[in-house]
Amino acid sequence: MDSMSNTKGGNAGSSTNDNTGHDSLSSPGRTIDSSTGHLSHSSIESSDSSGASIGDKTSKARTYDEDSVVRGGFYADPSTNESLDTGLKTATAWSSNFWLKPEPVVPDTPERIPTGYTISEPGSIVEGSGRTYNGYREGKYLLPNDGAEQDRLDFQHEIFRIAFDGALTLAPIGEPSRVLDIATGTGIWAFEFAESYPNSQVVGTDLSLIQPPRNIPNCTFVREDSEELWVHGFKFDYIHMRQVCTCFDNDMAVIQQAFNHLNEGGWMEIQDGYLELNSIDGTTEGTSLQRFIDLVHSGFRAMGRDLLKAKYYKKWLIQAGFVDICEKRLPVPINPWPQEPRFKNLGRYQNANFHQAVEAISLKTLPKAGLSQVEARDLMAQADRDHNNQAIHGYCSIYVVYGRKPCAWEISSQKLPSALNQ
Ligand SMILES: C[S@@+](CC[C@H](N)C(=O)[O-])C[C@H]1O[C@@H](n2cnc3c(N)ncnc32)[C@H](O)[C@@H]1O
């Protein structure tokens, strides 16, 4: 068991042995097979009209079998044929079965216990694929917000912790009083930060309120579109955002607003994946994985999102007025091909993460890039196989960029070098 996985908060699952001989780690509603790394959701839980439901058997949530089919925004309970209004809005009807999962590759998946929480947010939208998307500011965010994506985000969090040698932040933040985590997702970073800094008050914001009730008193969540006017009644000492390259129409405006909402001397830090496939020996050239990534970029671009925007963060921080800016780019192998144990481990996590992400990042992008559903499905399967192939020595990267809001007296001093000269 990975030590960091063990220290995770949330509900610890139980370990069982199924008749395949694989150890499987289970938690309420979800199971991960530690040999295949495949997550299975044993149930979908929907709430009554009072609010979000939680994959916690102690909650008031009602449980339905996952075989229940999502139709017209309703989960149909197969035992009674009863349709239940979950508060989910519907987009297109599901008429075909083209968006099957890619043929299973079996990544060497590190063991990790999922938190066991699935927050199914009323007002979310079930699309034709069966995946669920944010209903608040509908259409603004292009990835799902459902249980499978929530698990993936929590899993992906481990990649950052490994890449940062266990740290949550690389900026020299000291002991910040007030902390903001923009686009917090499941809130996993915010929760862990709040636990590590008990004297900090941490606020996480997101379009989707998919953060489980963890009873960590110095951590709260607010629904907010970060591209609109922020309504917090105080300023922050540290503002963090991670994995946001798919989020904003105008990143510079978000960074500027962060600058305005920081106390003097406060830090902003952006941590983001960089989906550019490199290799040490040319083995990625001509692969289906490379083609897949190119088409995903092209699909995102067609919808106004540049997945390679992290290379501009430093420039944008300078333009916003930050100083002491630091930019780092860390390699993340696509699978465990490297010999070094640390990178081998990072590659194991990244391989499993890609396997879980491939559908979510394809659903809207590959059709935009001109692929038919059948072509898309085939390419997804081939890309997944390439990603798992240790003869392909590829790597992507993580960008980390941080900067400090200068004090007023620093800006007025003519002796200091201009931030723009950095
Ligand atoms: C890839 S997830 C990253 C979540 C989290 N930061 C992490 O690293 O685990 C991106 C998150 O950004 C949120 N998001 C997208 N657009 C947003 C916006 N305009 N304002 C606030 N949150 C947004 C999404 O709902 C989603 O939860």
The ligand as an SDF file (V2000), in Angstrom:
LIG
                    3D

 27 29  0  0  0  0  0  0  0  0999 V2000
  -10.1080   19.1940  -13.4830 C   0  0  0  0  0  0  0  0  0  0  0  0
  -11.1140   19.6900  -12.1410 S   0  0  0  0  0  0  0  0  0  0  0  0
   -9.8560   20.0860  -10.9460 C   0  0  0  0  0  0  0  0  0  0  0  0
  -10.3550   19.9980   -9.5360 C   0  0  0  0  0  0  0  0  0  0  0  0
   -9.3100   20.2900   -8.4540 C   0  0  0  0  0  0  0  0  0  0  0  0
   -8.7270   21.6010   -8.6000 N   0  0  0  0  0  0  0  0  0  0  0  0
   -8.2600   19.2400   -8.4310 C   0  0  0  0  0  0  0  0  0  0  0  0
   -7.1350   19.5110   -8.8560 O   0  0  0  0  0  0  0  0  0  0  0  0
   -8.5490   18.1190   -7.9910 O   0  0  0  0  0  0  0  0  0  0  0  0
  -11.6650   21.2950  -12.6280 C   0  0  0  0  0  0  0  0  0  0  0  0
  -12.7510   21.8550  -11.7170 C   0  0  0  0  0  0  0  0  0  0  0  0
  -12.9760   23.2080  -12.0920 O   0  0  0  0  0  0  0  0  0  0  0  0
  -14.3230   23.5130  -11.9330 C   0  0  0  0  0  0  0  0  0  0  0  0
  -14.6210   24.6910  -12.7570 N   0  0  0  0  0  0  0  0  0  0  0  0
  -14.6460   24.7460  -14.1040 C   0  0  0  0  0  0  0  0  0  0  0  0
  -14.9170   25.9980  -14.5140 N   0  0  0  0  0  0  0  0  0  0  0  0
  -15.0790   26.7530  -13.3960 C   0  0  0  0  0  0  0  0  0  0  0  0
  -15.4050   28.1150  -13.1640 C   0  0  0  0  0  0  0  0  0  0  0  0
  -15.6170   28.9570  -14.1860 N   0  0  0  0  0  0  0  0  0  0  0  0
  -15.4910   28.5540  -11.8940 N   0  0  0  0  0  0  0  0  0  0  0  0
  -15.2880   27.6990  -10.8540 C   0  0  0  0  0  0  0  0  0  0  0  0
  -14.9820   26.3850  -11.0070 N   0  0  0  0  0  0  0  0  0  0  0  0
  -14.8880   25.9220  -12.2690 C   0  0  0  0  0  0  0  0  0  0  0  0
  -15.0130   22.2490  -12.3820 C   0  0  0  0  0  0  0  0  0  0  0  0
  -16.3290   22.1800  -11.8930 O   0  0  0  0  0  0  0  0  0  0  0  0
  -14.0900   21.1640  -11.8280 C   0  0  0  0  0  0  0  0  0  0  0  0
  -14.5160   20.7470  -10.5530 O   0  0  0  0  0  0  0  0  0  0  0  0
  1  2  1  0
  2  3  1  0
  2 10  1  0
  3  4  1  0
  4  5  1  0
  5  6  1  0
  5  7  1  0
  7  8  2  0
  7  9  1  0
 10 11  1  0
 11 12  1  0
 11 26  1  0
 12 13  1  0
 13 14  1  0
 13 24  1  0
 14 15  1  0
 14 23  1  0
 15 16  2  0
 16 17  1  0
 17 18  1  0
 17 23  2  0
 18 19  1  0
 18 20  2  0
 20 21  1  0
 21 22  2  0
 22 23  1  0
 24 25  1  0
 24 26  1  0
 26 27  1  0
M  CHG  2   2   1   9  -1
M  END
$$$$
